[in-house]
Amino acid sequence: MEEKVAQLSIHQKLSKLAANLWWSWDPEVTEVFRLIDRQRFDELNHNPVLLLKEYPPDRLEQRAREAVLHSRVHWAYRRFSEYLESSTTWGATHAAILGQGPVAYFSAEFGLHESLPIYSGGLGVLAGDHLKSASDLGLQLIGIGLFYHEGYFVQAIDSHGWQQEEYPRLSADALPLKVVENSAGPVIVRVDTRNGAIHARILHLAVGRIDLYLLDTDIPQNTPEDRKLTARLYGGDQRTRIRQELLLGVGGVRALKALGITPNVIHMNEGHSAFAPLEVIRERMQDDGLPFDRALKDTASRCVFTTHTPVPAGHDRFDAGLIDEHLGPLADTLGLNLHGMMGLGRVDPQHDGETFCMTVLALKMCRIANGVSSLHGVVSRDMWSSLWPWRSVEEIPIGHITNGVHVPTWLASQMRVLYDRVLPENWFQRSGQAEVWRSFESTTPGELWEIHSTLKNRLIVYARENAVDQARRRGESDSVVRDLETMFDPRALTIGFARRFAPYKRADLILKDLDFLARLIADVDRPVQFIFAGKAHPADERGKQILQQIYRLTREEPFRGRVLILENYSIDMGRKLVQGVDVWLNNPRRPLEASGTSGQKVVLNGGLNCSVLDGWWAEAYDGKNGFAIGNGRTHSNQDLQDARDGADLYRVLTEEVIPLFFERDRDDLPQQWISRMKRAIRTLGWRFNADRMVMDYATHSYVPAAGGLSCSIVSMP
């Protein structure tokens, strides 16, 4: 290896690093790309592939000499090579059975990095973190998804506060993607429907040790309609949606076969990929001569399903016409008529008036199913209990594995330095273990507060610059721009709210009493300020109205300069927000937040959560590691519930959060606040961590499924 490394030029080494997203969660390697050209790297949305196109070998060599980069690049490339080649991983020890055949992890979206915007929110970012931790743990896993060449959408807020959507085209050539080819050219997958075939090429993306394959229909073999099939994530009508899900599930399994990969486990991340087991059943019937019932039983024993939403609208449903058009050819090979196929997606197979539900299909096609938090497991068992009418709700075979976040992706580099000093050596290789975090209590309060203050100041500068850019784009006056350049006070309690603007997440809950809010932010002695960010689905009029309401508030006195909404929420913006806020506000209607992970990212960076006891926070809050809104009880009347939660939010802010934040010692340190910061990191950092999450999936789902075991209840702390 030494000889081969020495033969590579600096451009070749950096190109190999840029071709694998591992660089994105290693801060020291990321810094190498920044040192080449910090301004252009930021302007290019942190895309090293594009950066290297602007720095051909000769120019890069010159820049490397100027910035003294040769040794850093060589060191980074060596570490990268050692990472890929290591055989002493957690996965090799604890999940060796997957060496016989990997886990195939299907997801409609993957949020891996801001330069690859093929995600809409928490589901995609969770999937991205899942792949990254699987890579770090050395788990045998392969990702399957779709390449949306127009992404989700770029959000702009016009002068009236209304969300505008733009869909700039992504170029595979500008990304670390490679077209999968064989001797005949690009490998093409074909999926038949009653009205013709859908074709897709396969793109490969390296995510550390993990291979992610994305299907792309924008190829000449398709009709103009189908070339646009993978244009937009969650765009189009029901017909578009079922065709995308047919491609993801059936096409994804066929892509694996074309690649010569035989997975031992199928993991369906949400119901979008629930057609995948049907294709596996077809293969078993064809290859092994099994009857449908036997092939279904064998396949289901090797399938894992994760449901992510208790919101009814989040479960895709299709009528019989769409099912027959798209599943008809597959049903024919399975020996099923339309009634039989529809029955697989119905709670009551004999009820002809019931539509076909992807979640119902997924639950019938697996023997291991889970929600994504303890509370969500309870909600899911109740929600789908009619599938098992002979069982009590407590016996419904849906457990839970609580979500976690990938620590290296979301941890600020300044906090990483502190962690390296106070936690055990190589702590990041064991971050899912509780004992690794115990020594964080030894952190000096002043040091932790200084780092947090630095990150908060960085966020304020970023927020100002973003607000100024927005104002100039909208043609606002010079006086408005000048006000924005000085908005926000580093001394103020800074509260962040950033997530999808779905109505149930109640971004407007804090606005229920504007007189109260005005008094809150006008307090000179104890100032408070709010930063909002998030996108509403293009078809969600109510979500857009909530966003508009907040925007208009930012234009009015006394809220101007104290309340800000940032446009075009992304992974990069989310990273800055979770690293810099004092408090992360989360107030969904319980129990509609299945898990939520943004608050987990805040914990890692020293921020405190103020949240309804829903999702992950319902099992995380201990009274001393953050703040709770309400007592976990829900009212049958939604309006009364909103009023009750709103009143309790105001109470928590005025009686707990604000007094504790501004209670300072003679060194101007909020000692009790810092104690909560330390407790949150120590008690929650390991639990709500993607390494712990993936280890739980491996131990309690993947390994049993790989052995064909029918253990269907998964419940982890």
DODRENRO-962990 format. One record per residue (C-alpha): x, y, z. Coordinates in steps of 0.05 Angstrom, whole numbers, padded with zeros to 5 digits, always signed. Layout:
XYZ;...
REM end
This chain:
+00000+00000+00000;+00057+00047+00017;+00084+00044-00054;+00016+00055-00085;+00002+00115-00040;+00069+00146-00057;+00054+00140-00131;-00010+00180-00127;-00009+00255-00140;-00042+00302-00091;-00099+00312-00140;-00110+00237-00146;-00112+00229-00070;-00161+00286-00061;-00204+00260-00118;-00209+00192-00084;-00227+00226-00019;-00279+00269-00054;-00310+00207-00086;-00330+00178-00019;-00374+00216+00030;-00331+00193+00088;-00295+00259+00083;-00359+00295+00103;-00359+00267+00174;-00285+00275+00186;-00273+00348+00206;-00198+00346+00193;-00207+00320+00122;-00263+00371+00110;-00214+00425+00133;-00164+00403+00079;-00216+00419+00025;-00231+00485+00059;-00157+00504+00059;-00154+00496-00016;-00204+00552-00025;-00250+00567+00033;-00294+00617-00003;-00306+00573-00064;-00317+00512-00021;-00373+00548+00015;-00401+00577-00050;-00403+00507-00081;-00445+00481-00023;-00385+00444+00005;-00378+00400-00056;-00306+00378-00064;-00321+00345-00132;-00338+00413-00161;-00280+00446-00125;-00229+00399-00155;-00258+00413-00224;-00235+00485-00214;-00167+00462-00189;-00135+00418-00241;-00070+00382-00221;-00022+00439-00237;-00062+00492-00202;-00076+00447-00143;-00003+00431-00136;+00013+00504-00133;-00041+00518-00081;-00018+00458-00040;+00052+00487-00036;+00025+00555-00015;-00018+00525+00040;+00032+00471+00060;-00020+00417+00047;+00020+00357+00023;+00031+00324+00090;-00041+00336+00111;-00068+00305+00047;-00022+00245+00053;-00042+00235+00125;-00117+00241+00108;-00111+00192+00051;-00074+00142+00094;-00128+00146+00148;-00181+00137+00095;-00147+00075+00068;-00139+00046+00137;-00213+00060+00152;-00236+00023+00090;-00189-00036+00100;-00200-00048+00175;-00226-00118+00192;-00230-00108+00267;-00298-00074+00268;-00358-00082+00314;-00397-00113+00256;-00344-00165+00242;-00349-00188+00315;-00424-00182+00330;-00458-00191+00262;-00413-00238+00225;-00473-00276+00197;-00485-00217+00150;-00421-00236+00115;-00463-00290+00082;-00508-00236+00051;-00515-00163+00070;-00574-00123+00095;-00609-00087+00038;-00633-00021+00068;-00689+00010+00025;-00708+00082+00034;-00744+00133-00010;-00696+00187+00013;-00626+00193+00040;-00601+00257+00074;-00526+00248+00072;-00499+00317+00056;-00523+00386+00034;-00490+00378-00035;-00536+00318-00050;-00607+00345-00035;-00647+00281-00045;-00681+00286+00023;-00739+00326+00051;-00731+00320+00126;-00722+00274+00185;-00735+00208+00150;-00681+00220+00099;-00630+00248+00149;-00644+00188+00194;-00630+00142+00135;-00566+00178+00120;-00543+00173+00192;-00561+00099+00191;-00514+00087+00133;-00458+00127+00164;-00461+00090+00230;-00467+00023+00194;-00403+00043+00158;-00366+00063+00223;-00388-00003+00255;-00367-00044+00196;-00436-00073+00185;-00450-00110+00121;-00505-00065+00093;-00524-00037+00025;-00569+00023+00013;-00622+00025-00042;-00658+00090-00063;-00676+00136-00120;-00636+00193-00151;-00680+00254-00156;-00647+00299-00208;-00688+00359-00186;-00683+00340-00112;-00737+00361-00063;-00739+00436-00076;-00702+00501-00063;-00745+00545-00019;-00751+00620-00027;-00797+00666+00014;-00826+00724-00026;-00841+00794-00001;-00910+00770+00021;-00881+00714+00062;-00906+00660+00015;-00862+00600+00001;-00838+00593-00071;-00809+00528-00097;-00754+00522-00147;-00726+00457-00176;-00655+00467-00202;-00628+00405-00236;-00575+00363-00203;-00520+00337-00247;-00492+00268-00231;-00426+00292-00260;-00421+00345-00206;-00431+00293-00151;-00391+00233-00126;-00436+00187-00166;-00415+00134-00216;-00458+00099-00268;-00456+00024-00257;-00434-00009-00321;-00418-00077-00349;-00385-00098-00414;-00448-00077-00452;-00453-00008-00421;-00496+00019-00364;-00533-00034-00325;-00607-00023-00337;-00664-00048-00292;-00733-00061-00322;-00800-00063-00286;-00862-00081-00325;-00931-00050-00317;-00996-00062-00355;-00980-00001-00397;-00907-00013-00413;-00840-00020-00379;-00802+00029-00334;-00727+00028-00343;-00674+00056-00296;-00599+00060-00294;-00561+00048-00229;-00517+00101-00197;-00467+00084-00143;-00448+00128-00084;-00395+00108-00034;-00413+00125+00039;-00352+00103+00077;-00353+00027+00075;-00425+00026+00051;-00448+00022-00021;-00511+00063-00037;-00545+00048-00103;-00594+00100-00132;-00641+00085-00190;-00649+00139-00244;-00703+00137-00298;-00677+00197-00338;-00651+00153-00394;-00669+00145-00469;-00704+00078-00459;-00762+00112-00423;-00821+00153-00447;-00818+00228-00432;-00865+00216-00374;-00822+00163-00343;-00758+00201-00354;-00787+00251-00304;-00808+00196-00256;-00747+00206-00211;-00745+00281-00221;-00774+00303-00155;-00779+00273-00085;-00852+00270-00061;-00876+00307-00123;-00932+00291-00171;-00997+00255-00162;-01016+00185-00137;-00996+00154-00203;-00927+00184-00198;-00921+00161-00126;-00939+00088-00140;-00892+00085-00199;-00835+00113-00156;-00850+00061-00102;-00855+00005-00153;-00786+00025-00179;-00757+00031-00109;-00783-00036-00085;-00786-00082-00146;-00733-00044-00185;-00688-00042-00124;-00689-00118-00115;-00676-00127-00190;-00618-00079-00186;-00587-00120-00131;-00594-00183-00173;-00563-00148-00233;-00505-00129-00189;-00496-00201-00165;-00517-00184-00094;-00560-00232-00054;-00583-00198+00010;-00595-00239+00072;-00642-00186+00101;-00690-00135+00071;-00700-00073+00114;-00757-00029+00092;-00747+00041+00120;-00820+00064+00119;-00873+00035+00073;-00849+00066+00008;-00808+00004-00008;-00860-00048+00013;-00863-00077-00057;-00792-00104-00049;-00812-00169-00013;-00862-00185-00069;-00804-00186-00119;-00763-00230-00072;-00822-00277-00068;-00826-00279-00144;-00752-00297-00147;-00760-00353-00097;-00820-00381-00135;-00781-00378-00201;-00713-00401-00176;-00733-00452-00124;-00801-00475-00148;-00836-00455-00083;-00911-00442-00080;-00932-00371-00063;-00950-00385+00010;-00883-00419+00025;-00843-00365-00011;-00880-00311+00028;-00866-00345+00094;-00792-00353+00080;-00785-00282+00053;-00823-00251+00111;-00777-00284+00161;-00719-00245+00131;-00754-00177+00126;-00750-00120+00175;-00798-00061+00173;-00791+00007+00207;-00853+00051+00210;-00839+00125+00222;-00906+00160+00227;-00969+00158+00269;-00999+00211+00222;-01051+00177+00177;-01031+00219+00116;-00962+00190+00121;-00985+00121+00100;-00992+00115+00024;-01057+00086-00003;-01075+00067-00074;-01140+00047-00108;-01150-00018-00145;-01140+00014-00213;-01070+00038-00197;-01052-00028-00165;-01075-00068-00225;-01039-00022-00274;-00973-00025-00237;-00973-00091-00199;-01013-00131-00250;-00954-00164-00286;-00921-00182-00219;-00987-00208-00192;-00994-00253-00253;-00926-00285-00240;-00945-00294-00166;-01009-00329-00186;-01052-00274-00154;-01114-00241-00184;-01130-00168-00169;-01172-00186-00109;-01114-00228-00081;-01063-00173-00092;-01109-00120-00061;-01118-00165-00001;-01044-00161+00015;-01051-00086+00026;-01117-00088+00063;-01130-00096+00137;-01191-00137+00117;-01173-00175+00053;-01247-00186+00037;-01267-00113+00043;-01272-00090-00030;-01282-00018-00009;-01215-00014+00027;-01156+00017-00010;-01087-00014-00014;-01042+00011+00042;-00966+00005+00036;-00957+00001+00111;-01006-00057+00116;-00968-00092+00060;-00902-00081+00096;-00928-00108+00162;-00954-00170+00127;-00888-00179+00090;-00843-00180+00152;-00835-00216+00218;-00796-00162+00253;-00827-00092+00257;-00812-00031+00299;-00831+00040+00313;-00777+00093+00325;-00788+00110+00398;-00819+00076+00459;-00882+00118+00454;-00886+00109+00379;-00884+00034+00390;-00944+00039+00436;-00981+00084+00385;-00964+00037+00327;-00989-00025+00364;-01055+00010+00376;-01058+00039+00306;-01049-00028+00271;-01080-00075+00322;-01137-00092+00274;-01087-00132+00233;-01083-00181+00292;-01155-00181+00320;-01141-00245+00360;-01087-00210+00402;-01090-00158+00456;-01059-00091+00439;-00999-00107+00484;-00985-00170+00443;-00985-00136+00375;-00918-00154+00342;-00891-00083+00333;-00835-00063+00380;-00790-00002+00379;-00718+00019+00368;-00710+00092+00385;-00676+00135+00332;-00607+00164+00342;-00561+00212+00306;-00491+00203+00276;-00445+00238+00324;-00388+00257+00277;-00436+00289+00227;-00471+00335+00277;-00417+00349+00329;-00383+00417+00322;-00308+00413+00313;-00298+00456+00375;-00339+00407+00416;-00300+00350+00385;-00236+00379+00414;-00268+00380+00483;-00294+00309+00476;-00226+00285+00454;-00196+00314+00518;-00247+00292+00570;-00273+00226+00542;-00232+00162+00536;-00184+00152+00478;-00219+00135+00412;-00286+00149+00446;-00318+00160+00378;-00308+00087+00361;-00350+00068+00422;-00398+00127+00426;-00459+00082+00432;-00435+00056+00500;-00457+00090+00564;-00391+00083+00602;-00354+00123+00549;-00393+00186+00568;-00387+00184+00644;-00324+00226+00647;-00359+00285+00613;-00379+00309+00683;-00306+00328+00693;-00312+00383+00640;-00296+00452+00668;-00360+00495+00667;-00323+00556+00641;-00293+00517+00583;-00359+00487+00562;-00394+00554+00566;-00338+00588+00526;-00344+00536+00470;-00420+00543+00469;-00415+00619+00466;-00367+00614+00407;-00416+00569+00370;-00474+00614+00387;-00437+00675+00361;-00422+00638+00296;-00496+00622+00289;-00515+00695+00299;-00467+00718+00246;-00494+00665+00199;-00566+00685+00214;-00551+00758+00200;-00516+00743+00134;-00573+00697+00113;-00625+00749+00130;-00587+00804+00093;-00581+00760+00031;-00656+00746+00033;-00673+00820+00041;-00629+00840-00018;-00659+00787-00062;-00728+00813-00046;-00706+00884-00061;-00715+00910+00010;-00692+00981+00028;-00622+00998+00052;-00650+01016+00120;-00680+00946+00128;-00614+00915+00107;-00575+00957+00158;-00623+00935+00213;-00613+00862+00195;-00537+00870+00196;-00540+00886+00270;-00600+00843+00291;-00595+00792+00346;-00559+00799+00412;-00505+00749+00432;-00526+00758+00505;-00598+00738+00491;-00628+00670+00504;-00631+00642+00433;-00686+00593+00419;-00687+00552+00354;-00745+00518+00319;-00727+00483+00254;-00762+00425+00221;-00814+00411+00168;-00872+00460+00171;-00924+00406+00179;-00984+00433+00217;-00981+00381+00272;-00911+00405+00290;-00944+00471+00311;-00890+00522+00292;-00942+00575+00310;-00956+00551+00381;-00911+00605+00410;-00952+00657+00371;-01018+00641+00405;-01010+00700+00453;-00973+00755+00416;-00978+00804+00475;-00942+00754+00519;-00890+00741+00465;-00879+00816+00457;-00866+00824+00531;-00819+00765+00529;-00773+00792+00475;-00777+00865+00498;-00746+00849+00566;-00681+00888+00566;-00653+00853+00626;-00670+00783+00603;-00674+00786+00527;-00701+00728+00485;-00696+00716+00410;-00723+00663+00363;-00696+00632+00299;-00745+00592+00255;-00729+00550+00193;-00763+00496+00153;-00800+00478+00090;-00874+00464+00079;-00892+00410+00029;-00910+00444-00037;-00982+00418-00031;-00990+00436+00043;-01028+00502+00042;-01036+00504+00118;-00962+00493+00128;-00947+00550+00081;-00996+00595+00119;-00960+00581+00185;-00894+00598+00152;-00924+00663+00124;-00952+00681+00193;-00883+00676+00224;-00851+00715+00167;-00901+00772+00175;-00887+00774+00249;-00813+00785+00235;-00831+00849+00197;-00870+00880+00255;-00849+00916+00318;-00828+00895+00370;-00812+00828+00339;-00768+00855+00285;-00696+00839+00300;-00716+00788+00353;-00754+00737+00311;-00724+00712+00246;-00743+00659+00195;-00687+00631+00152;-00704+00605+00083;-00683+00541+00048;-00671+00496+00107;-00617+00445+00092;-00569+00398+00127;-00517+00453+00128;-00565+00503+00160;-00589+00450+00208;-00518+00436+00229;-00506+00509+00246;-00572+00515+00284;-00564+00453+00327;-00493+00472+00344;-00508+00544+00364;-00576+00551+00398;-00585+00555+00473;-00653+00520+00471;-00686+00476+00419;-00761+00483+00418;-00804+00424+00398;-00879+00426+00408;-00917+00376+00365;-00985+00350+00381;-00972+00288+00423;-00967+00232+00402;-00957+00252+00329;-00881+00261+00332;-00858+00190+00321;-00787+00205+00345;-00754+00269+00322;-00678+00273+00319;-00660+00346+00313;-00662+00354+00388;-00613+00297+00395;-00564+00336+00353;-00572+00396+00398;-00555+00354+00459;-00487+00334+00430;-00469+00408+00423;-00491+00431+00492;-00559+00459+00476;-00620+00442+00519;-00686+00416+00495;-00753+00447+00513;-00803+00398+00485;-00870+00365+00491;-00863+00296+00520;-00869+00262+00453;-00824+00219+00410;-00754+00210+00437;-00761+00264+00490;-00816+00224+00526;-00763+00173+00545;-00704+00221+00550;-00727+00275+00598;-00709+00263+00671;-00726+00331+00701;-00654+00355+00701;-00629+00348+00629;-00675+00398+00595;-00746+00423+00600;-00815+00392+00589;-00878+00424+00560;-00939+00392+00592;-00943+00328+00631;-00952+00278+00575;-01028+00277+00578;-01070+00292+00517;-01139+00322+00511;-01191+00293+00464;-01206+00363+00438;-01149+00387+00393;-01163+00461+00404;-01163+00452+00479;-01099+00412+00474;-01066+00468+00435;-01089+00520+00485;-01065+00478+00544;-00997+00465+00512;-00990+00538+00492;-01003+00561+00564;-00953+00510+00591;-00901+00531+00540;-00906+00603+00565;-00903+00579+00637;-00841+00537+00625;-00805+00594+00590;-00821+00646+00643;-00814+00603+00706;-00759+00555+00687;-00720+00568+00623;-00709+00643+00626;-00694+00649+00700;-00644+00591+00698;-00608+00619+00637;-00599+00688+00667;-00580+00665+00737;-00505+00681+00736;-00447+00677+00785;-00395+00731+00793;-00358+00704+00732;-00423+00712+00691;-00430+00637+00686;-00500+00605+00690;-00476+00548+00734;-00542+00511+00741;-00555+00517+00666;-00486+00489+00652;-00500+00431+00700;-00560+00414+00657;-00518+00418+00594;-00468+00369+00623;-00522+00322+00648;-00557+00322+00581;-00493+00304+00544;-00473+00251+00594;-00541+00217+00599;-00566+00225+00528;-00505+00226+00483;-00497+00151+00482;-00572+00133+00483;-00595+00175+00425;-00536+00159+00382;-00539+00126+00313;-00484+00077+00332;-00528+00051+00389;-00588+00051+00343;-00553+00010+00288;-00523-00038+00340;-00594-00049+00365;-00619-00062+00294;-00562-00111+00282;-00570-00149+00347;-00646-00151+00352;-00668-00147+00279;-00615-00162+00227;-00580-00222+00259;-00646-00257+00277;-00674-00243+00208;-00610-00267+00174;-00620-00333+00211;-00693-00336+00189;-00718-00329+00261;-00788-00303+00272;-00776-00258+00332;-00824-00202+00318;-00822-00159+00381;-00764-00110+00385;-00764-00065+00446;-00701-00029+00466;-00688+00025+00519;
REM end
